[in-house]
Every structure is written in structure tokens, then in C-alpha cells.
Amino acid sequence: MASPKNKKSKMRKRQRVAQLEKPILATTGTCPECGAVKQSHRACPKCGMYNGRKVVAAAE
């Protein structure tokens, strides 16, 4: 089994861990039907439309 030749510094280790803990920010756009702000590739939370068709019941 391979062993590390050199010790990883605290900074290098912490930088790697910090990248894993970053939140993934979703890109947003507008719904073509109602104009509400929605996440890309998701059904609109206001009207329930996705790709030109109704897929979920609208949240009142």
C-alpha cells in the first residue's frame, strides 16, 4: 500500500476541505409562463409549468 512521502500542510488540507463545504449555487432564470424567478431545469414553484406543460399543482 502506498504511503505519503511528505506531510500535507495545514493550509493545503484546509483549502481542500473548504472547497467541499462550499454551497453549490443554483443558477436562476425566469419562468416564460408567469415571469417568476425559478431554478434552471426545475418546475416553476408559482405556476407549476416546465418545458411548456403543467407538471405539478401550483402552490397557492
PDB file of N, H, CA, C and O in Angstrom:
ATOM      1  N   MET A   1       0.839  -1.173   0.000  1.00  0.00           N
ATOM      2  CA  MET A   1       0.000   0.000   0.000  1.00  0.00           C
ATOM      3  C   MET A   1       0.887   1.240   0.000  1.00  0.00           C
ATOM      4  O   MET A   1       1.914   1.278   0.679  1.00  0.00           O
ATOM      5  N   ALA A   2       0.489   2.244  -0.758  1.00  0.00           N
ATOM      6  H   ALA A   2      -0.344   2.214  -1.310  1.00  0.00           H
ATOM      7  CA  ALA A   2       1.280   3.464  -0.879  1.00  0.00           C
ATOM      8  C   ALA A   2       1.165   4.319   0.374  1.00  0.00           C
ATOM      9  O   ALA A   2       0.115   4.385   1.014  1.00  0.00           O
ATOM     10  N   SER A   3       2.256   4.962   0.700  1.00  0.00           N
ATOM     11  H   SER A   3       3.109   4.909   0.180  1.00  0.00           H
ATOM     12  CA  SER A   3       2.305   5.877   1.837  1.00  0.00           C
ATOM     13  C   SER A   3       2.702   7.254   1.333  1.00  0.00           C
ATOM     14  O   SER A   3       3.467   7.358   0.375  1.00  0.00           O
ATOM     15  N   PRO A   4       2.197   8.323   1.962  1.00  0.00           N
ATOM     16  CA  PRO A   4       2.590   9.656   1.530  1.00  0.00           C
ATOM     17  C   PRO A   4       4.055   9.920   1.837  1.00  0.00           C
ATOM     18  O   PRO A   4       4.539   9.582   2.917  1.00  0.00           O
ATOM     19  N   LYS A   5       4.771  10.533   0.876  1.00  0.00           N
ATOM     20  H   LYS A   5       4.378  10.808  -0.001  1.00  0.00           H
ATOM     21  CA  LYS A   5       6.190  10.815   1.067  1.00  0.00           C
ATOM     22  C   LYS A   5       6.409  12.044   1.932  1.00  0.00           C
ATOM     23  O   LYS A   5       7.367  12.114   2.702  1.00  0.00           O
ATOM     24  N   ASN A   6       5.495  13.030   1.795  1.00  0.00           N
ATOM     25  H   ASN A   6       4.716  12.974   1.170  1.00  0.00           H
ATOM     26  CA  ASN A   6       5.634  14.261   2.567  1.00  0.00           C
ATOM     27  C   ASN A   6       4.329  14.574   3.286  1.00  0.00           C
ATOM     28  O   ASN A   6       3.247  14.151   2.879  1.00  0.00           O
ATOM     29  N   LYS A   7       4.474  15.336   4.378  1.00  0.00           N
ATOM     30  H   LYS A   7       5.353  15.680   4.709  1.00  0.00           H
ATOM     31  CA  LYS A   7       3.317  15.732   5.157  1.00  0.00           C
ATOM     32  C   LYS A   7       2.550  16.828   4.429  1.00  0.00           C
ATOM     33  O   LYS A   7       3.155  17.750   3.883  1.00  0.00           O
ATOM     34  N   LYS A   8       1.219  16.734   4.418  1.00  0.00           N
ATOM     35  H   LYS A   8       0.728  15.985   4.861  1.00  0.00           H
ATOM     36  CA  LYS A   8       0.394  17.802   3.850  1.00  0.00           C
ATOM     37  C   LYS A   8       0.320  18.925   4.875  1.00  0.00           C
ATOM     38  O   LYS A   8       0.071  18.682   6.056  1.00  0.00           O
ATOM     39  N   SER A   9       0.536  20.147   4.422  1.00  0.00           N
ATOM     40  H   SER A   9       0.739  20.345   3.463  1.00  0.00           H
ATOM     41  CA  SER A   9       0.472  21.284   5.337  1.00  0.00           C
ATOM     42  C   SER A   9      -0.974  21.533   5.769  1.00  0.00           C
ATOM     43  O   SER A   9      -1.920  21.094   5.115  1.00  0.00           O
ATOM     44  N   LYS A  10      -1.119  22.247   6.887  1.00  0.00           N
ATOM     45  H   LYS A  10      -0.350  22.604   7.418  1.00  0.00           H
ATOM     46  CA  LYS A  10      -2.452  22.557   7.389  1.00  0.00           C
ATOM     47  C   LYS A  10      -3.225  23.388   6.377  1.00  0.00           C
ATOM     48  O   LYS A  10      -4.422  23.181   6.182  1.00  0.00           O
ATOM     49  N   MET A  11      -2.537  24.331   5.730  1.00  0.00           N
ATOM     50  H   MET A  11      -1.564  24.499   5.888  1.00  0.00           H
ATOM     51  CA  MET A  11      -3.203  25.197   4.774  1.00  0.00           C
ATOM     52  C   MET A  11      -3.721  24.404   3.579  1.00  0.00           C
ATOM     53  O   MET A  11      -4.853  24.613   3.141  1.00  0.00           O
ATOM     54  N   ARG A  12      -2.914  23.508   3.054  1.00  0.00           N
ATOM     55  H   ARG A  12      -1.995  23.339   3.409  1.00  0.00           H
ATOM     56  CA  ARG A  12      -3.329  22.720   1.890  1.00  0.00           C
ATOM     57  C   ARG A  12      -4.527  21.839   2.245  1.00  0.00           C
ATOM     58  O   ARG A  12      -5.463  21.708   1.457  1.00  0.00           O
ATOM     59  N   LYS A  13      -4.490  21.244   3.424  1.00  0.00           N
ATOM     60  H   LYS A  13      -3.729  21.350   4.064  1.00  0.00           H
ATOM     61  CA  LYS A  13      -5.585  20.388   3.860  1.00  0.00           C
ATOM     62  C   LYS A  13      -6.868  21.198   4.059  1.00  0.00           C
ATOM     63  O   LYS A  13      -7.949  20.748   3.678  1.00  0.00           O
ATOM     64  N   ARG A  14      -6.755  22.379   4.649  1.00  0.00           N
ATOM     65  H   ARG A  14      -5.877  22.744   4.958  1.00  0.00           H
ATOM     66  CA  ARG A  14      -7.925  23.210   4.914  1.00  0.00           C
ATOM     67  C   ARG A  14      -8.515  23.786   3.632  1.00  0.00           C
ATOM     68  O   ARG A  14      -9.730  23.954   3.527  1.00  0.00           O
ATOM     69  N   GLN A  15      -7.661  24.089   2.660  1.00  0.00           N
ATOM     70  H   GLN A  15      -6.675  23.952   2.745  1.00  0.00           H
ATOM     71  CA  GLN A  15      -8.164  24.585   1.376  1.00  0.00           C
ATOM     72  C   GLN A  15      -8.984  23.508   0.662  1.00  0.00           C
ATOM     73  O   GLN A  15     -10.013  23.807   0.057  1.00  0.00           O
ATOM     74  N   ARG A  16      -8.533  22.273   0.731  1.00  0.00           N
ATOM     75  H   ARG A  16      -7.697  22.029   1.222  1.00  0.00           H
ATOM     76  CA  ARG A  16      -9.254  21.174   0.099  1.00  0.00           C
ATOM     77  C   ARG A  16     -10.621  20.981   0.768  1.00  0.00           C
ATOM     78  O   ARG A  16     -11.628  20.809   0.081  1.00  0.00           O
ATOM     79  N   VAL A  17     -10.656  21.009   2.085  1.00  0.00           N
ATOM     80  H   VAL A  17      -9.838  21.149   2.643  1.00  0.00           H
ATOM     81  CA  VAL A  17     -11.895  20.817   2.822  1.00  0.00           C
ATOM     82  C   VAL A  17     -12.854  21.976   2.580  1.00  0.00           C
ATOM     83  O   VAL A  17     -14.065  21.769   2.502  1.00  0.00           O
ATOM     84  N   ALA A  18     -12.326  23.190   2.459  1.00  0.00           N
ATOM     85  H   ALA A  18     -11.343  23.358   2.522  1.00  0.00           H
ATOM     86  CA  ALA A  18     -13.175  24.360   2.232  1.00  0.00           C
ATOM     87  C   ALA A  18     -13.894  24.267   0.896  1.00  0.00           C
ATOM     88  O   ALA A  18     -15.033  24.721   0.784  1.00  0.00           O
ATOM     89  N   GLN A  19     -13.258  23.691  -0.121  1.00  0.00           N
ATOM     90  H   GLN A  19     -12.333  23.322  -0.029  1.00  0.00           H
ATOM     91  CA  GLN A  19     -13.902  23.535  -1.420  1.00  0.00           C
ATOM     92  C   GLN A  19     -15.060  22.551  -1.342  1.00  0.00           C
ATOM     93  O   GLN A  19     -16.056  22.715  -2.047  1.00  0.00           O
ATOM     94  N   LEU A  20     -14.945  21.539  -0.501  1.00  0.00           N
ATOM     95  H   LEU A  20     -14.136  21.407   0.071  1.00  0.00           H
ATOM     96  CA  LEU A  20     -16.006  20.551  -0.362  1.00  0.00           C
ATOM     97  C   LEU A  20     -17.213  21.129   0.361  1.00  0.00           C
ATOM     98  O   LEU A  20     -18.343  20.703   0.122  1.00  0.00           O
ATOM     99  N   GLU A  21     -16.980  22.106   1.251  1.00  0.00           N
ATOM    100  H   GLU A  21     -16.062  22.452   1.444  1.00  0.00           H
ATOM    101  CA  GLU A  21     -18.051  22.662   2.060  1.00  0.00           C
ATOM    102  C   GLU A  21     -18.761  23.828   1.389  1.00  0.00           C
ATOM    103  O   GLU A  21     -19.750  24.327   1.927  1.00  0.00           O
ATOM    104  N   LYS A  22     -18.285  24.282   0.221  1.00  0.00           N
ATOM    105  H   LYS A  22     -17.482  23.877  -0.216  1.00  0.00           H
ATOM    106  CA  LYS A  22     -18.929  25.406  -0.449  1.00  0.00           C
ATOM    107  C   LYS A  22     -20.315  25.008  -0.921  1.00  0.00           C
ATOM    108  O   LYS A  22     -20.486  23.923  -1.478  1.00  0.00           O
ATOM    109  N   PRO A  23     -21.306  25.860  -0.713  1.00  0.00           N
ATOM    110  CA  PRO A  23     -22.631  25.535  -1.230  1.00  0.00           C
ATOM    111  C   PRO A  23     -22.653  25.670  -2.746  1.00  0.00           C
ATOM    112  O   PRO A  23     -22.015  26.562  -3.304  1.00  0.00           O
ATOM    113  N   ILE A  24     -23.365  24.809  -3.390  1.00  0.00           N
ATOM    114  H   ILE A  24     -23.883  24.084  -2.937  1.00  0.00           H
ATOM    115  CA  ILE A  24     -23.497  24.877  -4.837  1.00  0.00           C
ATOM    116  C   ILE A  24     -24.631  25.838  -5.147  1.00  0.00           C
ATOM    117  O   ILE A  24     -25.793  25.560  -4.850  1.00  0.00           O
ATOM    118  N   LEU A  25     -24.290  26.961  -5.742  1.00  0.00           N
ATOM    119  H   LEU A  25     -23.346  27.187  -5.984  1.00  0.00           H
ATOM    120  CA  LEU A  25     -25.291  27.969  -6.036  1.00  0.00           C
ATOM    121  C   LEU A  25     -25.997  27.620  -7.339  1.00  0.00           C
ATOM    122  O   LEU A  25     -25.361  27.483  -8.384  1.00  0.00           O
ATOM    123  N   ALA A  26     -27.286  27.482  -7.269  1.00  0.00           N
ATOM    124  H   ALA A  26     -27.802  27.593  -6.420  1.00  0.00           H
ATOM    125  CA  ALA A  26     -28.068  27.134  -8.450  1.00  0.00           C
ATOM    126  C   ALA A  26     -28.265  28.375  -9.309  1.00  0.00           C
ATOM    127  O   ALA A  26     -28.456  29.476  -8.794  1.00  0.00           O
ATOM    128  N   THR A  27     -28.220  28.189 -10.595  1.00  0.00           N
ATOM    129  H   THR A  27     -28.065  27.294 -11.014  1.00  0.00           H
ATOM    130  CA  THR A  27     -28.485  29.299 -11.494  1.00  0.00           C
ATOM    131  C   THR A  27     -29.991  29.516 -11.566  1.00  0.00           C
ATOM    132  O   THR A  27     -30.776  28.568 -11.542  1.00  0.00           O
ATOM    133  N   THR A  28     -30.370  30.773 -11.652  1.00  0.00           N
ATOM    134  H   THR A  28     -29.732  31.543 -11.671  1.00  0.00           H
ATOM    135  CA  THR A  28     -31.787  31.089 -11.683  1.00  0.00           C
ATOM    136  C   THR A  28     -32.147  31.746 -13.004  1.00  0.00           C
ATOM    137  O   THR A  28     -31.295  32.326 -13.677  1.00  0.00           O
ATOM    138  N   GLY A  29     -33.392  31.648 -13.358  1.00  0.00           N
ATOM    139  H   GLY A  29     -34.084  31.177 -12.811  1.00  0.00           H
ATOM    140  CA  GLY A  29     -33.910  32.276 -14.556  1.00  0.00           C
ATOM    141  C   GLY A  29     -35.354  32.676 -14.306  1.00  0.00           C
ATOM    142  O   GLY A  29     -35.839  32.607 -13.176  1.00  0.00           O
ATOM    143  N   THR A  30     -36.027  33.089 -15.347  1.00  0.00           N
ATOM    144  H   THR A  30     -35.633  33.145 -16.264  1.00  0.00           H
ATOM    145  CA  THR A  30     -37.427  33.466 -15.194  1.00  0.00           C
ATOM    146  C   THR A  30     -38.309  32.452 -15.912  1.00  0.00           C
ATOM    147  O   THR A  30     -37.924  31.876 -16.929  1.00  0.00           O
ATOM    148  N   CYS A  31     -39.468  32.255 -15.373  1.00  0.00           N
ATOM    149  H   CYS A  31     -39.781  32.723 -14.546  1.00  0.00           H
ATOM    150  CA  CYS A  31     -40.449  31.355 -15.970  1.00  0.00           C
ATOM    151  C   CYS A  31     -41.048  32.041 -17.194  1.00  0.00           C
ATOM    152  O   CYS A  31     -41.492  33.183 -17.081  1.00  0.00           O
ATOM    153  N   PRO A  32     -41.077  31.392 -18.359  1.00  0.00           N
ATOM    154  CA  PRO A  32     -41.661  32.023 -19.544  1.00  0.00           C
ATOM    155  C   PRO A  32     -43.180  32.180 -19.452  1.00  0.00           C
ATOM    156  O   PRO A  32     -43.757  33.007 -20.157  1.00  0.00           O
ATOM    157  N   GLU A  33     -43.827  31.401 -18.597  1.00  0.00           N
ATOM    158  H   GLU A  33     -43.359  30.729 -18.024  1.00  0.00           H
ATOM    159  CA  GLU A  33     -45.289  31.466 -18.476  1.00  0.00           C
ATOM    160  C   GLU A  33     -45.734  32.611 -17.573  1.00  0.00           C
ATOM    161  O   GLU A  33     -46.573  33.424 -17.961  1.00  0.00           O
ATOM    162  N   CYS A  34     -45.165  32.676 -16.354  1.00  0.00           N
ATOM    163  H   CYS A  34     -44.484  32.016 -16.038  1.00  0.00           H
ATOM    164  CA  CYS A  34     -45.655  33.662 -15.387  1.00  0.00           C
ATOM    165  C   CYS A  34     -44.619  34.727 -15.036  1.00  0.00           C
ATOM    166  O   CYS A  34     -44.965  35.732 -14.415  1.00  0.00           O
ATOM    167  N   GLY A  35     -43.353  34.529 -15.421  1.00  0.00           N
ATOM    168  H   GLY A  35     -43.073  33.713 -15.925  1.00  0.00           H
ATOM    169  CA  GLY A  35     -42.323  35.523 -15.152  1.00  0.00           C
ATOM    170  C   GLY A  35     -41.710  35.449 -13.769  1.00  0.00           C
ATOM    171  O   GLY A  35     -40.932  36.328 -13.396  1.00  0.00           O
ATOM    172  N   ALA A  36     -42.040  34.425 -13.001  1.00  0.00           N
ATOM    173  H   ALA A  36     -42.672  33.712 -13.304  1.00  0.00           H
ATOM    174  CA  ALA A  36     -41.477  34.276 -11.658  1.00  0.00           C
ATOM    175  C   ALA A  36     -40.041  33.769 -11.746  1.00  0.00           C
ATOM    176  O   ALA A  36     -39.649  33.144 -12.732  1.00  0.00           O
ATOM    177  N   VAL A  37     -39.271  34.046 -10.713  1.00  0.00           N
ATOM    178  H   VAL A  37     -39.590  34.554  -9.912  1.00  0.00           H
ATOM    179  CA  VAL A  37     -37.891  33.560 -10.648  1.00  0.00           C
ATOM    180  C   VAL A  37     -37.919  32.084 -10.277  1.00  0.00           C
ATOM    181  O   VAL A  37     -38.588  31.693  -9.321  1.00  0.00           O
ATOM    182  N   LYS A  38     -37.184  31.255 -11.041  1.00  0.00           N
ATOM    183  H   LYS A  38     -36.640  31.572 -11.817  1.00  0.00           H
ATOM    184  CA  LYS A  38     -37.138  29.818 -10.762  1.00  0.00           C
ATOM    185  C   LYS A  38     -35.751  29.285 -11.049  1.00  0.00           C
ATOM    186  O   LYS A  38     -34.972  29.913 -11.767  1.00  0.00           O
ATOM    187  N   GLN A  39     -35.442  28.123 -10.488  1.00  0.00           N
ATOM    188  H   GLN A  39     -36.075  27.613  -9.906  1.00  0.00           H
ATOM    189  CA  GLN A  39     -34.163  27.470 -10.750  1.00  0.00           C
ATOM    190  C   GLN A  39     -34.188  26.840 -12.128  1.00  0.00           C
ATOM    191  O   GLN A  39     -35.241  26.436 -12.621  1.00  0.00           O
ATOM    192  N   SER A  40     -33.015  26.759 -12.748  1.00  0.00           N
ATOM    193  H   SER A  40     -32.160  27.086 -12.347  1.00  0.00           H
ATOM    194  CA  SER A  40     -32.915  26.123 -14.058  1.00  0.00           C
ATOM    195  C   SER A  40     -33.215  24.636 -13.948  1.00  0.00           C
ATOM    196  O   SER A  40     -32.858  23.996 -12.959  1.00  0.00           O
ATOM    197  N   HIS A  41     -33.856  24.100 -14.945  1.00  0.00           N
ATOM    198  H   HIS A  41     -34.146  24.620 -15.748  1.00  0.00           H
ATOM    199  CA  HIS A  41     -34.192  22.673 -15.032  1.00  0.00           C
ATOM    200  C   HIS A  41     -35.075  22.212 -13.885  1.00  0.00           C
ATOM    201  O   HIS A  41     -34.976  21.066 -13.445  1.00  0.00           O
ATOM    202  N   ARG A  42     -35.939  23.096 -13.398  1.00  0.00           N
ATOM    203  H   ARG A  42     -36.019  24.026 -13.755  1.00  0.00           H
ATOM    204  CA  ARG A  42     -36.892  22.764 -12.340  1.00  0.00           C
ATOM    205  C   ARG A  42     -38.260  23.314 -12.740  1.00  0.00           C
ATOM    206  O   ARG A  42     -38.348  24.265 -13.518  1.00  0.00           O
ATOM    207  N   ALA A  43     -39.301  22.727 -12.217  1.00  0.00           N
ATOM    208  H   ALA A  43     -39.230  21.956 -11.585  1.00  0.00           H
ATOM    209  CA  ALA A  43     -40.647  23.249 -12.454  1.00  0.00           C
ATOM    210  C   ALA A  43     -40.795  24.561 -11.697  1.00  0.00           C
ATOM    211  O   ALA A  43     -40.200  24.753 -10.637  1.00  0.00           O
ATOM    212  N   CYS A  44     -41.591  25.451 -12.254  1.00  0.00           N
ATOM    213  H   CYS A  44     -42.074  25.295 -13.115  1.00  0.00           H
ATOM    214  CA  CYS A  44     -41.824  26.753 -11.631  1.00  0.00           C
ATOM    215  C   CYS A  44     -42.619  26.550 -10.341  1.00  0.00           C
ATOM    216  O   CYS A  44     -43.660  25.894 -10.368  1.00  0.00           O
ATOM    217  N   PRO A  45     -42.156  27.094  -9.212  1.00  0.00           N
ATOM    218  CA  PRO A  45     -42.900  26.903  -7.964  1.00  0.00           C
ATOM    219  C   PRO A  45     -44.208  27.683  -7.932  1.00  0.00           C
ATOM    220  O   PRO A  45     -45.109  27.345  -7.165  1.00  0.00           O
ATOM    221  N   LYS A  46     -44.324  28.721  -8.752  1.00  0.00           N
ATOM    222  H   LYS A  46     -43.592  28.996  -9.376  1.00  0.00           H
ATOM    223  CA  LYS A  46     -45.530  29.550  -8.732  1.00  0.00           C
ATOM    224  C   LYS A  46     -46.653  28.966  -9.593  1.00  0.00           C
ATOM    225  O   LYS A  46     -47.787  28.835  -9.132  1.00  0.00           O
ATOM    226  N   CYS A  47     -46.333  28.611 -10.855  1.00  0.00           N
ATOM    227  H   CYS A  47     -45.412  28.717 -11.229  1.00  0.00           H
ATOM    228  CA  CYS A  47     -47.394  28.123 -11.748  1.00  0.00           C
ATOM    229  C   CYS A  47     -47.313  26.622 -12.029  1.00  0.00           C
ATOM    230  O   CYS A  47     -48.280  26.053 -12.536  1.00  0.00           O
ATOM    231  N   GLY A  48     -46.205  25.965 -11.720  1.00  0.00           N
ATOM    232  H   GLY A  48     -45.419  26.427 -11.308  1.00  0.00           H
ATOM    233  CA  GLY A  48     -46.097  24.519 -11.905  1.00  0.00           C
ATOM    234  C   GLY A  48     -45.777  24.079 -13.318  1.00  0.00           C
ATOM    235  O   GLY A  48     -45.904  22.896 -13.632  1.00  0.00           O
ATOM    236  N   MET A  49     -45.363  25.000 -14.185  1.00  0.00           N
ATOM    237  H   MET A  49     -45.260  25.962 -13.930  1.00  0.00           H
ATOM    238  CA  MET A  49     -45.060  24.663 -15.580  1.00  0.00           C
ATOM    239  C   MET A  49     -43.585  24.299 -15.730  1.00  0.00           C
ATOM    240  O   MET A  49     -42.721  24.845 -15.044  1.00  0.00           O
ATOM    241  N   TYR A  50     -43.319  23.370 -16.638  1.00  0.00           N
ATOM    242  H   TYR A  50     -44.021  22.926 -17.196  1.00  0.00           H
ATOM    243  CA  TYR A  50     -41.951  23.022 -17.010  1.00  0.00           C
ATOM    244  C   TYR A  50     -41.955  22.607 -18.471  1.00  0.00           C
ATOM    245  O   TYR A  50     -42.713  21.722 -18.867  1.00  0.00           O
ATOM    246  N   ASN A  51     -41.112  23.241 -19.271  1.00  0.00           N
ATOM    247  H   ASN A  51     -40.495  23.960 -18.950  1.00  0.00           H
ATOM    248  CA  ASN A  51     -40.956  22.915 -20.685  1.00  0.00           C
ATOM    249  C   ASN A  51     -42.283  23.033 -21.441  1.00  0.00           C
ATOM    250  O   ASN A  51     -42.579  22.223 -22.319  1.00  0.00           O
ATOM    251  N   GLY A  52     -43.075  24.045 -21.092  1.00  0.00           N
ATOM    252  H   GLY A  52     -42.835  24.703 -20.379  1.00  0.00           H
ATOM    253  CA  GLY A  52     -44.313  24.306 -21.789  1.00  0.00           C
ATOM    254  C   GLY A  52     -45.502  23.458 -21.410  1.00  0.00           C
ATOM    255  O   GLY A  52     -46.528  23.516 -22.087  1.00  0.00           O
ATOM    256  N   ARG A  53     -45.404  22.663 -20.345  1.00  0.00           N
ATOM    257  H   ARG A  53     -44.570  22.616 -19.795  1.00  0.00           H
ATOM    258  CA  ARG A  53     -46.543  21.849 -19.913  1.00  0.00           C
ATOM    259  C   ARG A  53     -46.658  21.855 -18.402  1.00  0.00           C
ATOM    260  O   ARG A  53     -45.679  22.082 -17.690  1.00  0.00           O
ATOM    261  N   LYS A  54     -47.863  21.602 -17.923  1.00  0.00           N
ATOM    262  H   LYS A  54     -48.658  21.418 -18.501  1.00  0.00           H
ATOM    263  CA  LYS A  54     -48.136  21.600 -16.488  1.00  0.00           C
ATOM    264  C   LYS A  54     -47.658  20.275 -15.898  1.00  0.00           C
ATOM    265  O   LYS A  54     -48.114  19.213 -16.322  1.00  0.00           O
ATOM    266  N   VAL A  55     -46.741  20.324 -14.922  1.00  0.00           N
ATOM    267  H   VAL A  55     -46.370  21.187 -14.578  1.00  0.00           H
ATOM    268  CA  VAL A  55     -46.216  19.077 -14.350  1.00  0.00           C
ATOM    269  C   VAL A  55     -46.550  18.917 -12.877  1.00  0.00           C
ATOM    270  O   VAL A  55     -46.628  17.791 -12.387  1.00  0.00           O
ATOM    271  N   VAL A  56     -46.749  20.018 -12.157  1.00  0.00           N
ATOM    272  H   VAL A  56     -46.686  20.933 -12.555  1.00  0.00           H
ATOM    273  CA  VAL A  56     -47.118  19.933 -10.743  1.00  0.00           C
ATOM    274  C   VAL A  56     -48.241  20.922 -10.459  1.00  0.00           C
ATOM    275  O   VAL A  56     -48.448  21.882 -11.202  1.00  0.00           O
ATOM    276  N   ALA A  57     -48.949  20.672  -9.389  1.00  0.00           N
ATOM    277  H   ALA A  57     -48.781  19.893  -8.786  1.00  0.00           H
ATOM    278  CA  ALA A  57     -50.016  21.588  -8.985  1.00  0.00           C
ATOM    279  C   ALA A  57     -49.368  22.868  -8.470  1.00  0.00           C
ATOM    280  O   ALA A  57     -48.348  22.820  -7.782  1.00  0.00           O
ATOM    281  N   ALA A  58     -49.952  23.993  -8.799  1.00  0.00           N
ATOM    282  H   ALA A  58     -50.781  24.031  -9.358  1.00  0.00           H
ATOM    283  CA  ALA A  58     -49.420  25.289  -8.400  1.00  0.00           C
ATOM    284  C   ALA A  58     -49.570  25.477  -6.899  1.00  0.00           C
ATOM    285  O   ALA A  58     -50.584  25.100  -6.313  1.00  0.00           O
ATOM    286  N   ALA A  59     -48.539  26.069  -6.279  1.00  0.00           N
ATOM    287  H   ALA A  59     -47.715  26.375  -6.756  1.00  0.00           H
ATOM    288  CA  ALA A  59     -48.591  26.392  -4.852  1.00  0.00           C
ATOM    289  C   ALA A  59     -49.359  27.683  -4.686  1.00  0.00           C
ATOM    290  O   ALA A  59     -48.962  28.721  -5.216  1.00  0.00           O
ATOM    291  N   GLU A  60     -50.440  27.628  -3.963  1.00  0.00           N
ATOM    292  H   GLU A  60     -50.763  26.785  -3.532  1.00  0.00           H
ATOM    293  CA  GLU A  60     -51.282  28.822  -3.767  1.00  0.00           C
ATOM    294  C   GLU A  60     -50.756  29.647  -2.628  1.00  0.00           C
ATOM    295  O   GLU A  60     -51.326  30.690  -2.307  1.00  0.00           O
TER     296      GLU A  60
END
